[in-house]
Amino acid sequence: MDDPVNFWLDFWNVLTLQSGYNATLVILGTTSLGFASGIVGTFAVLRRRALMADALGHATLPGVVGGFLISLIFGATGPEILPLLVGGACSGFLGIWAVQCLVRHPRVREDAAIGLVLSTFFGLGIVLLSVVQTSVSTQTAGLDSYIYGQASSMTRVDVLTLAGISVLVGLISILLRNPFGQVCFDADFAATTGWSVDRIDLLMMGLVAVVCVVGIPAVGLMLVVAFLIVPCAAGRLWSTRLFDVLMISGLIGGISGWFGAALSSSLPNLPTGPVIVLVAGAIFLLSLFLAPRRGIISSQWSAYRRNQRIVEDHALEHFIDHEDSVSTDGLIELFSVRGWSARKINRLMRRLQAKHFVEFSSSVWSLTPTGRSRGLTIQRNHRLWTQYLISHADVAANHVDWSVDQVEHVLSEDLVAQLEDQLQLGSTP
């Protein structure tokens, strides 16, 4: 990057589809591929077929080279996308069939079968590629781009084929999300409702195979599996609903393809595949930290707030035990059983006062009606859960304290009512 200003100008022009017809086609092709990869990859991950997708991606290499050789026999002068995609698809489906055959053997586990097929097919592909490059080196120009991906080398026909198939695969996956989702989450239940699990599995992996094959020119067969998995891994951090995860994963995949192809076009010496995957990885890292419920920052903040609430509830319980009021000098003694420092106690009392749980007057801290109600509720939850563990869970009385100390603060009103019914207790604290 000799001139950063020109680089950013070029990058902006490519990103905003103002860098020419060919660059615009490439951007649209990789974006549509990313959207389809994110959606199909979600089902592959939920079905725990991520390793199968990896094996499938590597298994396409012999077919790609074989398709290239066959195209030469019929008069081609170099790599053409259609025979390479057909050869890769045949090789990929053969790899899936080989894994399924090996898994049927009682002494071969699925992970071992996947590893065996992955390494064998990829090794065969490398050998064939070396032979081809040695014997017909003048006609193999561009074949290496199918290993690492180079979207800028794709022709108009290549891009239109890629975009059309990607859109079709994405639409099929969205329309069939209900049976796919049932099989992914509970295959036995799906079978009882009339779905053919084997056929749905085959269709699902077939869509994965199609995405792997059509994604080879843009991302490369080495990294196409990452384009399937990373968007889903990021999307699952943002939601728990299947449709939302599908849309978010597709959006992340599309953005990765868009920005990655733009960066690769602005930096011609960089292959497209690794750049796209790096962009997807960066989005995953941002999601890992910033996702609203499952992100690291949100989780740590929730844990901090939960611990604060537990400490406040314990303090209110102690106030209830000491007739609702304590002098300033007696606070240390009151909370000595918890081992809290004077500084922590001071911050705690200020928080309780801000929440109108306690009030301070004439050097005495007293519970407000709101604080007393909360303290009595916590005490009752404590007794309910203790009695339930002793009478229904057969837990020894001297072993329930820690569990009760954690659970009493998070019991919902419905669960409290159920405990009262089971223990035949009244609702008055």
C-alpha positions, 0 to 999 in steps of 0.5 A: 500500500504505497499511497494510503489515500489512493487505497481508501479512495479505490476501496470506497469506489469498489465498496459503493459499486462505482469501480466499473462493471466487472468489479460490481459483478464480483461484489454482487457475486460474493455477497450473494454467495455469503448470504447463501453460505450463512444460511446453509451453514447455520443448518450444517452447524445446528445439525453438527455437520461442520466437519462434514462440510470441511470434508466435503470442501476438501473432497472437491479438489480431485473433481475440480482437477478431473473436470479441468482435464476432461474440459481439455479433452473436449478442446478447452484452452484453460479452466472453465467454471462449468466443468470444474463445478460439475467435477467438484460436485461429483467429487464432493457427493462421492466424499459424502457417500464414502463417509456414510458408507464408512460410518455404517461399519461398527468399528468406524466412528463418524469423526474418523470416517470424516478425517479419512475421507478428507485426507484421502481425497485432498491428498489425491487432489494435490497429486492430480494438481501437481501432475497437471501443472507439470504436464500441461503447465501452459494451460493451467493458468488460473487453476491455483485460484480455485485453491485459495480463491480469486474473485477478480479472475472470474468472468461475467459468466462465472459471476452470474452462475455463482450469484444465480445458484447462491440465490436459489440455494438461499431461497430453498433453505429459507422455504424449508427452514421448518423441516430443516430446523426440526431435524437439526434440533430433534431428529426423533421428533421430526421422524414422528411427525412424518418427515423423512430424516434421511432425505432431509439430511441428504437434501441439507448436505446437498445444499452444503455441497452446492455452496461449497462447489460454487464458492470455490472460485471466490473463496477457494476450496481451502477456506470455503468451509470457514465461509459456512461456519463463521457467519453462523457462529457470529449469528448465534450470538445475536439471537436464539430464534431460528429465523433470526439466526438464519437472517443474521448469519446470511447478513454477516456472510453477505457483508463479509463477501462484500467487504472482503471482495472490495478489499481484495480488489483494492489490494490485488496481491491478496487472494480473495478467500482469505480476505473474506474469511478474515472479514468474517472472523473480525465480525465474529470477534465483534459479535463475541464482545458486543452481542446484547445477551450472549456477548462477553461484555453483556454477560460480564455486566449481567453477572456483575448486576446479578452479584450486586442483587444477591448482595443486596438481598442478603443485606435485606435478609440480615435487616429482617433478622435484626428487627429492620434497623441497625445503627451505623456502628452496628453495620460491621457486626451485622455483616461480619458473617459475610466478611464484607469490608467497611468500604463494601458495606458503605457502597452497599448501603448507598445503593440500597438507599438509592433504590428506596430499600433503606433510609438513614436517620439519626445514625440509624439505618432502617428498612423502608416498606419496600425494603421490608417487602423485598426482604420478606420475599427473599426469606420466604423463597429461602425457606421454600427452596430449603424445604423442597430440597429436603423433602422432595430432592432428598438433600441432606439439611447440611448440604442445602445452604449453598444451593439455596443461597444461589437460587432464592434470588431468582425464583419467579412468582410462578415457580414460588406458587408451584413450590407452595402448592407442592409443599402445601403452604400458604402465601403469607410470609 
